[in-house]
Amino acid sequence: MLYLLVFRVFFSIFQLYPQQAKTTFVASFGDNVLFTLNALEKQVNHSIVILKTSQCKMDFERRCDCLVLAFDPKNVIGWIRSIYHLATSTHVFVDNYFGFLAATRFKPNVICIQLWHAAGAIKRFGLKDPSIQYRSPRALKRFIKVYSRFDYVVVGSRKMADIFHESFGIETEKMLRTGIPRTDFFFHNKAMEKAADFLKTEIPIIHGKKVLLFAPTYRDNDIHNSRLKLNIDRMYQELNEDYVLLLRLHPAIQTTFCNMYPDFICDVSGYSEVNPLLVITDILITDYSSIPFEFSLLHKPMIFFAYDLDVYTSARGFWEPYEQLVPGPIVKNTEELIKEIRNNRDEYLERVQTFANDWNEYSRGDSSDRLIKYLY
């Protein structure tokens, strides 16, 4: 409450300043923001500001000529400057839920766009998150106020539009069906080849090996815990001759992984972009993360390591029964996982294709350009 009060005071003061032809992005993940701002720079002569949260690892400073600010109250000057740009812009993009929106009242001509960080959804969120029943009426009112700030929500499919309608409680007319910007990458072979060549130089242990990418989501009680539920010793014994394991922890995890097998495991959690990692991956191992939605565009196999499926179902819930939704085998322990890796069956690839078509319906390789042309 104190944070929102202080934010509202600064925002109200800065709204007295002249509005500028300016777009401000608020980035917590950054992938969709990067592709969108690249299209914006090509098509529009417009000032661009990037506000990076402490969670965001994207190296915007190196990738664009925009003003990049730390959007964190701990960085007082950067935070106050960020509020100024939010209050004086004509377009505001956000890629996550941001509580500060509850303290804003944009001018009538401002367009606020939700550039959600995921192309699809396995677990429930927003107003459909089971945990919302334990929140106070004041918190629920704040959530709804935040969602009401969105003039548009960018979607990649009808399925995701329906989910946003339920999660945010907003009209379907606000769904901008231009596709997910970050998926443009998977429609450009030269970009993928360049990215793969770079990573082969960066991660030399992948030469001559098949690549496993383990990319789990986070659990609310484990954000300070990087210990894996995998038996790494067992995986090393069984797989190290033919495979390497890339580990990508969720950005919310606030600790580092202790790597005992550097010739088998490479921690790629610090890489700012996930798309290039998907290109060099032969088999994706994940659980309830949204990463399969983009990976499915590459038509490669996935294995779902859902060791706590019953607990997670009760705590978070899914949009569809998990067994019907995921396009790959579900395993509960390391032995089952190793067996599926060795089988590497093609029988699920048809399901992967259907999954890709359903969730990337509007993503055709030009989503970023279509989005900018529509808005500007």
Beta strands, then each sheet from edge to edge (+ up, - down):
strand 1: 22-27
strand 2: 47-52
strand 3: 67-70
strand 4: 91-94
strand 5: 111-114
strand 6: 152-154
strand 7: 175-176
strand 8: 210-214
strand 9: 243-247
strand 10: 265-267
strand 11: 283-286
strand 12: 302-305
strand 13: 330-331
sheet 1: 3+ 2+ 1+ 4+ 5+ 6+ 7+
sheet 2: 10+ 9+ 8+ 11+ 12+ 13+
end
